[in-house]
Amino acid sequence: MFSLEQHCQLLAKYYLFYFDGTYPRTHSLTELLRELAKHSEGVAQLLRGESYLYVSKLEDAYVASRCMPREYDKQEVGAHA
């Protein structure tokens, strides 16, 4: 989960740099996606409904792994693990 969240962060930062020439100096995936949503309706959809729940879970996993790591089982992560 930690690696997936970091991958999403880096991808969002790449596209923000591509579009804007800079990106926010943050580790908040939600904040990065909000900035990127200004350029893409598809990204904006990630911040709505059930998709937003997945984004926030990824962000929680990142914070938790930095502070107090815990194990995720396959059912919790889903079939894509």
C-alpha positions as CSV (number, residue, x, y, z in Angstrom):
1,M,0.0,0.0,0.0
2,F,2.8,2.4,0.9
3,S,4.5,1.8,-2.5
4,L,1.3,2.2,-4.4
5,E,0.6,5.5,-2.7
6,Q,4.2,6.8,-3.4
7,H,3.8,5.7,-7.0
8,C,0.5,7.8,-7.2
9,Q,2.2,10.8,-5.6
10,L,5.2,10.7,-8.0
11,L,2.9,10.3,-11.0
12,A,0.7,13.2,-9.9
13,K,3.9,15.3,-9.3
14,Y,5.2,14.4,-12.8
15,Y,2.0,15.5,-14.5
16,L,1.8,18.7,-12.4
17,F,5.3,19.5,-13.4
18,Y,4.4,18.8,-17.0
19,F,1.4,21.1,-17.0
20,D,2.5,23.8,-14.6
21,G,6.3,23.6,-14.4
22,T,6.1,23.0,-10.7
23,Y,4.1,21.1,-8.1
24,P,3.2,21.6,-4.4
25,R,5.9,20.4,-2.0
26,T,3.6,18.0,-0.1
27,H,3.1,14.3,0.5
28,S,-0.7,14.7,0.5
29,L,-2.1,12.6,-2.4
30,T,-5.4,14.4,-2.0
31,E,-3.8,17.8,-2.3
32,L,-1.8,16.8,-5.4
33,L,-4.9,15.3,-7.1
34,R,-6.9,18.5,-6.4
35,E,-4.2,20.5,-8.2
36,L,-4.1,18.0,-11.0
37,A,-7.9,18.0,-11.3
38,K,-7.7,21.6,-12.6
39,H,-6.2,20.0,-15.8
40,S,-8.3,16.8,-16.1
41,E,-11.9,15.9,-15.4
42,G,-10.8,12.3,-15.1
43,V,-8.7,13.1,-12.2
44,A,-11.4,15.3,-10.7
45,Q,-13.7,12.2,-10.7
46,L,-11.2,10.4,-8.4
47,L,-12.1,13.0,-5.7
48,R,-15.8,12.1,-5.8
49,G,-17.8,9.3,-4.4
50,E,-16.4,5.9,-3.8
51,S,-13.2,6.7,-5.7
52,Y,-12.4,9.4,-3.1
53,L,-12.6,6.7,-0.4
54,Y,-9.9,4.7,-2.2
55,V,-7.7,7.8,-2.5
56,S,-8.1,8.6,1.2
57,K,-7.3,5.0,2.2
58,L,-4.1,5.2,0.2
59,E,-3.2,8.4,1.9
60,D,-4.0,6.8,5.3
61,A,-1.8,3.9,4.4
62,Y,1.1,6.2,3.6
63,V,0.7,8.1,6.9
64,A,0.2,5.0,9.0
65,S,3.3,3.2,7.5
66,R,5.4,6.2,8.3
67,C,4.1,6.5,11.9
68,M,2.9,3.1,13.0
69,P,3.1,0.3,10.3
70,R,0.3,-2.3,10.2
71,E,-0.3,-5.3,8.1
72,Y,-3.1,-5.3,5.4
73,D,-4.6,-8.6,4.4
74,K,-5.4,-9.5,0.8
75,Q,-9.1,-9.0,1.3
76,E,-8.6,-5.5,2.6
77,V,-6.2,-4.5,-0.3
78,G,-8.4,-6.2,-2.9
79,A,-7.9,-8.5,-5.8
80,H,-5.4,-6.2,-7.4
81,A,-2.6,-7.0,-4.9
